[in-house]
């Protein structure tokens, strides 16, 4: 798993990839607690949301629904560790695993 964490760190160096850690000791609820979702934003089409489910994904197209998930992304991002702290934590966990 340390190798996977190091790979994530390498990916995070790309300009189009952001890796931020949501701390496990949060004292407030975030939309991330509700489950996985992907917000797709396109240059020439309206955004959509993909919800992850057990057997198949579901897609949301309604403007009101998509707006709620856009706000969810903002809420989650404001709850994450700063990018440098996130990278530091991931690196520390990878080092700890390598030493074990």
C-alpha positions as a printed NumPy array, in Angstrom:
array([[  0.   ,   0.   ,   0.   ],
       [  2.927,   2.349,   0.563],
       [  3.665,   2.088,  -3.142],
       [  0.093,   3.147,  -3.944],
       [  0.376,   6.142,  -1.631],
       [  3.634,   7.178,  -3.289],
       [  1.897,   6.865,  -6.664],
       [ -0.908,   9.145,  -5.474],
       [  1.707,  11.682,  -4.377],
       [  3.336,  11.558,  -7.816],
       [ -0.048,  12.051,  -9.486],
       [ -0.772,  15.042,  -7.258],
       [  2.188,  16.845,  -8.826],
       [  0.244,  17.155, -12.089],
       [ -1.517,  20.454, -12.649],
       [ -4.899,  18.84 , -13.308],
       [ -4.972,  16.614, -10.198],
       [ -5.632,  17.723,  -6.637],
       [ -5.209,  15.374,  -3.698],
       [ -6.535,  16.528,  -0.343],
       [ -7.175,  14.48 ,   2.783],
       [-10.431,  14.722,   4.672],
       [ -9.368,  14.282,   8.311],
       [-10.888,  11.369,  10.2  ],
       [-11.351,  13.481,  13.325],
       [-13.776,  16.001,  11.814],
       [-16.323,  17.202,  14.323],
       [-18.877,  18.253,  11.713],
       [-20.815,  16.491,   8.976],
       [-19.785,  16.901,   5.339],
       [-21.452,  15.641,   2.144],
       [-18.615,  13.115,   1.897],
       [-20.296,  11.186,   4.715],
       [-23.254,  10.433,   2.419],
       [-21.236,   8.395,  -0.079],
       [-19.214,   8.646,  -3.239],
       [-20.145,  10.882,  -6.133],
       [-18.451,  12.344,  -9.185],
       [-19.235,  15.811, -10.515],
       [-18.56 ,  15.957, -14.249],
       [-18.175,  19.419, -15.741],
       [-17.846,  19.838, -19.491],
       [-16.772,  22.666, -21.768],
       [-19.77 ,  22.326, -24.111],
       [-22.443,  20.577, -22.055],
       [-24.177,  21.057, -18.719],
       [-22.607,  19.359, -15.694],
       [-23.918,  16.028, -14.386],
       [-23.444,  14.038, -11.197],
       [-22.729,  10.325, -10.984],
       [-23.742,   8.56 ,  -7.766],
       [-21.977,   5.341,  -6.865],
       [-24.259,   2.453,  -5.92 ],
       [-23.841,  -1.238,  -5.231],
       [-24.846,  -2.573,  -8.646],
       [-24.922,   0.403, -10.965],
       [-24.317,   4.136, -11.014],
       [-27.083,   6.709, -11.161],
       [-26.812,  10.039, -12.963],
       [-28.37 ,  13.351, -11.964],
       [-29.038,  15.943, -14.643],
       [-31.5  ,  18.333, -12.986],
       [-30.025,  21.81 , -12.439],
       [-31.16 ,  21.923,  -8.803],
       [-29.605,  18.525,  -8.011],
       [-26.337,  19.344,  -9.752],
       [-26.154,  22.689,  -7.919],
       [-26.463,  20.868,  -4.585],
       [-23.526,  18.641,  -5.48 ],
       [-21.473,  21.602,  -6.671],
       [-22.005,  23.104,  -3.22 ],
       [-21.097,  19.735,  -1.692],
       [-17.733,  19.889,  -3.471],
       [-17.12 ,  23.339,  -1.967],
       [-18.115,  22.094,   1.492],
       [-15.815,  19.077,   1.255],
       [-12.887,  21.145,  -0.004],
       [-13.199,  23.57 ,   2.895],
       [-13.034,  20.615,   5.317],
       [ -9.896,  19.006,   3.916],
       [ -6.375,  19.518,   5.141],
       [ -4.327,  22.058,   3.18 ],
       [ -2.649,  20.48 ,   0.144],
       [  0.851,  20.553,   1.655],
       [ -0.413,  19.013,   4.906],
       [ -2.318,  16.377,   2.946],
       [  0.799,  15.448,   0.975],
       [  2.835,  15.388,   4.175],
       [  0.363,  13.071,   5.883],
       [  0.239,  10.706,   2.911],
       [  4.056,  10.642,   2.747],
       [  4.317,  10.005,   6.498],
       [  1.878,   7.108,   6.317],
       [  3.763,   5.634,   3.34 ],
       [  7.067,   5.922,   5.236],
       [  5.519,   4.326,   8.304],
       [  4.305,   1.417,   6.178],
       [  7.681,   0.987,   4.522],
       [  9.415,   0.834,   7.893],
       [  7.007,  -1.756,   9.295]])
